[in-house]
Amino acid sequence: MATLSTDFTDLLPAGAPAPDFSLPDVCSGLVRSLDELVGPSGTLVVFLCAHCPYVVHVRGMLCDLSQEYFPAGISTIGISANDPVAYPDDSPENLRTMAEENELPFPVLFDATQETARAYTAVCTPDFFLFDKDRKLAYRGRLDASSPRNGQPLTGDDLRSALEAVAEGRSVPEPWAGALGCSIKWKA
C-alpha cells in the first residue's frame, strides 16, 4: 500500500534534532550509533527495506547520491524497521543479502523494536530524513517524483537539491514533497 508522509500531522518538524539510536548493522553485526555514523556536513537517514518495490526502484540512485555526497561530508544510514515475522523478506538476514548484492555504500541497520522509526516519525519505505551539520532536520521527503509505475524518469532531483543545499550550508526551502512508498510494517 502506498502512503504519502504528508498525510500525517505528527511528523518530525523542520529543525528538529536527529533522534539518537544504537542499532545492529545487518552486515557486521556491530551495534552502530548516530554519534558514530553522523557526517561532518550532514547525515541522510533512510528508512528502507528489502522487499518494497519503491525501495527497489530508487536503490541504485540512492547508492549514487550517497557516493556523490560522501566527499562533501554527508553520510548515509539505512534503517529497516519492518516486522520480519509478518514480512520475512525484511529479516536481518535478507537485508544483509540485499546490502551485499547491491553493494550498498552505507550501513543498513535493523530496528527490531521499531522505537527508532517511531522517534523519526517514519511512515513509509523509502522515507528520507536529511539533517544538517548541527543534526537538525533540513529535509524530509522523497527522492523525486518517480515511482515504480508512473513512468516519470528517476532523477533524484528533490533529494539532490536538498543534499546540495546542506553540503553548502544553506537551508532547504519548504514545502517539501512528501515521501511515497509502502507503509512501514508495524508489529501488531
Buried (B, 14 or more C-beta within 10 A) or exposed (E): EEBBBBEEEEBBEBEBEBBEBEBBBBBEEEEBEBEEBBBEBBBBBBBBBBBBBBBBBBBEBBBEBBEBBBEBBBBBBBBBBBBBEEBEBBBBEBBBBBBEEBEBBBBBBBBBEBEBBBBBBBBBBBBBBBBBBEBBBBBBBBBBBBBBEEEEEBEBBBBBBBBBBBBEEEBBEEEBBBBBBBBBBEEE
